[in-house]
């Protein structure tokens, strides 16, 4: 398990972290751009063409992780 070091008021604290084991269920547009190295315009083009499935919750657009993985792997949904 990775150890995370946190500095608070110039004091170092170490703690074990499970953060690497958490898998995201969905990504925001910004997060999807970051993890896929695709631009916003490209992602929106895939959404408009029906190649990338999205879910809207309230005013927020979320891309399910499996939909983003499918696009990257060349599988359309």
VOLUM-951640 format. One record per residue (C-alpha): residue number from 0; x, y, z; residue in three letters. Coordinates in steps of 0.05 Angstrom, whole numbers. Layout:
residues N
<rec NUM,<X,Y,Z>,'ALA'>
...
//
This chain:
residues 77
<rec 0,<0,0,0>,'UNK'>
<rec 1,<30,68,-19>,'UNK'>
<rec 2,<49,116,35>,'UNK'>
<rec 3,<27,188,28>,'UNK'>
<rec 4,<65,244,62>,'UNK'>
<rec 5,<25,305,82>,'UNK'>
<rec 6,<56,370,106>,'UNK'>
<rec 7,<15,412,155>,'UNK'>
<rec 8,<46,474,185>,'UNK'>
<rec 9,<115,449,164>,'UNK'>
<rec 10,<107,383,199>,'UNK'>
<rec 11,<109,318,160>,'UNK'>
<rec 12,<57,264,171>,'UNK'>
<rec 13,<57,196,136>,'UNK'>
<rec 14,<-4,154,125>,'UNK'>
<rec 15,<-22,94,84>,'UNK'>
<rec 16,<-67,108,24>,'UNK'>
<rec 17,<-118,65,-13>,'UNK'>
<rec 18,<-128,121,-64>,'UNK'>
<rec 19,<-96,80,-121>,'UNK'>
<rec 20,<-147,25,-111>,'UNK'>
<rec 21,<-209,68,-121>,'UNK'>
<rec 22,<-236,64,-191>,'UNK'>
<rec 23,<-280,120,-217>,'UNK'>
<rec 24,<-350,104,-240>,'UNK'>
<rec 25,<-355,165,-284>,'UNK'>
<rec 26,<-314,225,-307>,'UNK'>
<rec 27,<-332,297,-316>,'UNK'>
<rec 28,<-315,326,-384>,'UNK'>
<rec 29,<-253,359,-355>,'UNK'>
<rec 30,<-230,294,-322>,'UNK'>
<rec 31,<-244,254,-385>,'UNK'>
<rec 32,<-201,304,-425>,'UNK'>
<rec 33,<-145,296,-375>,'UNK'>
<rec 34,<-144,220,-371>,'UNK'>
<rec 35,<-154,208,-445>,'UNK'>
<rec 36,<-111,264,-473>,'UNK'>
<rec 37,<-169,284,-518>,'UNK'>
<rec 38,<-194,355,-523>,'UNK'>
<rec 39,<-263,381,-503>,'UNK'>
<rec 40,<-283,392,-576>,'UNK'>
<rec 41,<-263,321,-594>,'UNK'>
<rec 42,<-302,292,-536>,'UNK'>
<rec 43,<-363,332,-553>,'UNK'>
<rec 44,<-358,310,-626>,'UNK'>
<rec 45,<-357,237,-603>,'UNK'>
<rec 46,<-417,251,-558>,'UNK'>
<rec 47,<-456,285,-615>,'UNK'>
<rec 48,<-440,227,-663>,'UNK'>
<rec 49,<-464,176,-612>,'UNK'>
<rec 50,<-396,143,-604>,'UNK'>
<rec 51,<-390,164,-531>,'UNK'>
<rec 52,<-447,153,-482>,'UNK'>
<rec 53,<-459,206,-429>,'UNK'>
<rec 54,<-505,212,-369>,'UNK'>
<rec 55,<-533,279,-347>,'UNK'>
<rec 56,<-547,288,-273>,'UNK'>
<rec 57,<-576,355,-257>,'UNK'>
<rec 58,<-535,404,-297>,'UNK'>
<rec 59,<-473,359,-298>,'UNK'>
<rec 60,<-451,316,-356>,'UNK'>
<rec 61,<-416,252,-335>,'UNK'>
<rec 62,<-382,201,-379>,'UNK'>
<rec 63,<-386,130,-351>,'UNK'>
<rec 64,<-317,100,-344>,'UNK'>
<rec 65,<-335,39,-386>,'UNK'>
<rec 66,<-359,85,-442>,'UNK'>
<rec 67,<-293,123,-442>,'UNK'>
<rec 68,<-253,58,-441>,'UNK'>
<rec 69,<-295,31,-499>,'UNK'>
<rec 70,<-281,94,-541>,'UNK'>
<rec 71,<-206,91,-527>,'UNK'>
<rec 72,<-204,16,-544>,'UNK'>
<rec 73,<-241,28,-609>,'UNK'>
<rec 74,<-307,-2,-589>,'UNK'>
<rec 75,<-369,42,-600>,'UNK'>
<rec 76,<-430,37,-556>,'UNK'>
//
